[in-house]
Amino acid sequence: MSYTRALVTGASRGIGRAVVAAFRDRGMVVHALARPSEALDAVGADLGAEVHPVDLADTAAVAAVMEQLGDVDVVVNNAGVLPEIAPFHETDPSSIDASLDINVRAPLHVARLTLPGMVARNRGHVFFIGSIAGKRPSQHLAVYSATKAALHAFADCLKADLLGTAVRVTVVAPGRVRTSLYDDIYGDSAAAEAALYEGVDPVRPEDVATVVLAALDMPPNVDVTSVEVMPTRQVYGGTMLARD
């Protein structure tokens, strides 16, 4: 499939930036969406992407950006937030709203704005960066897990809605990835490093970008609908027990 124009959300750092770099290495025009920041400016300066500072929770602003940039062949819905790690009954209400706005509402609106053109041209590929947490229970991540599970369910139904077209849909579900997603929770990257990555050898953002490219490069008759990307030293299994 010869794709030339892509859109990546959450493109200022981590997986999003790595995907932008991988697409730009192929000579694609890449539109990078994220909240205004020096990191997003650097994506434009360093990688040559077309940057669009926008709050993805503002659906009207996102729609305005999408109208300006025109048709795209590939969409990578990567933007995601994890405001806190806590038992659900102790979760701040603002964390629920922020998680739903960025992790669910934003990718659905982006898909709705880009899919009509893909269907009309009978070509395109929509990616959702999910999470293993959306498929397996994780303690103190009820809201985050629910939002990622929603993405998995949405993608399955979207694939059914697109049956008969050449538009492909892929969910990439990473396990532990070395990103800045947890930095705000742990206070800084050093604390996150000690708590999350030490001795684990986690997946890198560039590894996830490689998986995205692999799905993109499949023959037109092949759609990689879902793929888990786990560190070799991470597994899910067993049970949790509460003892008196």
Residue pairs with C-beta under 8 A, 6 or more apart in sequence:
1 123
1 125
1 216
1 217
1 220
3 28
3 73
3 74
3 123
3 124
3 125
3 216
4 27
4 28
4 29
4 73
5 28
5 29
5 30
5 31
5 70
5 71
5 72
5 73
5 74
6 23
6 28
6 29
6 30
6 31
6 72
6 73
6 74
6 75
6 76
7 30
7 31
7 33
7 69
7 72
7 74
7 75
7 76
7 110
7 114
8 16
8 19
8 20
8 23
8 30
8 31
8 32
8 33
8 49
8 75
8 76
8 78
9 16
9 33
9 34
9 56
9 76
9 77
9 78
9 79
9 106
9 107
9 110
10 16
10 33
10 34
10 56
10 78
10 79
10 80
10 129
11 17
11 19
11 20
11 30
11 32
11 33
11 34
11 40
11 43
11 49
11 51
11 78
12 32
12 34
12 35
12 37
12 39
12 40
12 42
12 43
13 34
13 39
13 179
13 180
14 177
14 179
14 180
14 181
14 205
15 78
15 129
15 174
15 177
15 179
15 205
15 208
15 209
16 32
16 34
16 76
16 78
16 79
17 39
17 43
17 47
17 205
18 204
18 205
18 206
18 208
18 209
19 76
19 78
19 208
19 209
19 212
20 30
20 32
20 43
20 47
20 49
21 47
21 206
21 209
22 206
22 209
22 210
22 212
22 213
23 30
23 74
24 30
24 47
24 48
24 49
28 74
29 50
30 47
30 49
30 50
31 49
31 50
31 52
31 69
31 72
32 40
32 43
32 44
32 47
32 49
32 50
32 51
32 52
33 52
33 54
33 56
33 62
33 65
33 79
34 40
34 43
34 51
34 53
34 54
34 56
34 79
35 53
35 54
35 55
35 56
36 53
37 53
40 51
40 53
41 51
43 49
43 51
44 50
44 51
50 69
52 65
52 68
52 69
54 61
54 62
54 65
55 61
56 62
56 79
56 101
56 102
56 106
56 110
57 98
57 101
57 102
57 105
57 106
59 105
59 106
59 109
62 106
62 109
62 110
62 113
63 109
63 113
66 110
66 113
66 114
71 117
71 121
72 114
72 117
72 124
73 118
73 123
73 124
73 125
74 124
74 125
74 126
74 127
74 216
75 110
75 111
75 114
75 124
75 125
75 126
75 127
76 127
76 129
76 212
77 106
77 107
77 110
77 111
77 126
77 127
77 128
77 129
77 151
78 127
78 129
79 102
79 103
79 106
79 107
80 102
80 103
80 129
80 131
80 147
80 181
81 98
81 99
81 102
81 103
81 181
82 99
82 141
82 144
82 181
82 182
82 185
83 92
83 94
83 95
83 98
83 99
83 184
84 91
84 92
84 95
84 185
85 140
85 141
85 185
86 140
87 140
87 142
88 142
88 143
91 142
91 143
95 143
96 143
99 143
99 144
99 147
100 147
103 144
103 147
103 148
103 150
103 151
104 147
104 150
104 151
107 128
107 151
107 154
108 154
111 126
111 158
114 124
114 126
115 124
115 126
115 162
115 167
117 124
118 124
118 126
118 165
118 167
119 162
119 165
119 167
122 165
122 166
122 167
123 166
123 167
124 166
124 167
124 168
125 167
125 168
125 169
125 170
125 215
125 216
126 158
126 167
126 168
126 169
126 170
127 169
127 170
127 171
127 172
127 212
127 215
128 151
128 152
128 154
128 155
128 169
128 170
128 171
128 172
129 171
129 172
129 174
129 208
130 148
130 151
130 152
130 155
130 171
130 172
130 173
130 174
131 144
131 145
131 148
131 173
131 174
132 173
132 174
132 175
132 228
132 230
132 236
133 141
133 144
133 145
133 148
134 145
134 147
134 148
134 149
134 150
134 151
134 152
134 173
135 148
135 149
135 152
135 173
135 228
136 236
137 145
138 144
138 145
139 240
148 173
151 171
152 171
152 173
152 226
155 169
155 170
155 171
155 225
155 226
156 225
158 169
159 169
159 223
159 225
162 169
166 220
168 215
168 223
168 224
169 223
169 225
170 212
170 215
170 223
170 224
170 225
170 226
170 227
171 225
171 226
171 227
172 208
172 211
172 212
172 215
172 226
172 227
172 229
173 226
173 227
173 228
173 229
174 203
174 208
174 228
174 229
174 230
175 202
175 203
175 228
175 229
175 230
175 231
175 234
176 196
176 197
176 200
176 202
176 203
176 230
176 231
176 234
177 202
177 203
177 204
177 205
177 207
177 208
177 229
178 197
178 202
178 203
178 204
178 205
179 205
180 189
180 192
182 192
182 195
182 196
183 189
183 192
185 192
186 192
186 195
186 196
196 202
199 233
200 231
200 233
200 234
201 231
201 232
201 233
202 231
202 234
203 229
203 230
203 231
207 229
208 229
211 227
211 229
214 224
215 224
215 227
218 224
